[in-house]
């Protein structure tokens, strides 16, 4: 996967649990868990915006693009 999710790192830096983030963002805990573990194919901009607002971060702090190396 070329997109790397860093939500767990940002949450750890902010000392915020998944439960607290879920409550403050207004997204189901299970959906944030899937996002945290990279088991999603898409994220709504409104959800990304809410996560960034609660964690006081930029989208680039959570998402990283890594080009696949050709073999």
Secondary structure, 3 states (H helix, E strand, C coil): CCEEECHHHHHHHCCCCHHHHHHHHCCCHHHHHHHHHCCCCCCCHHHHHHHHHHHCCCHHHHEEECCCCCC
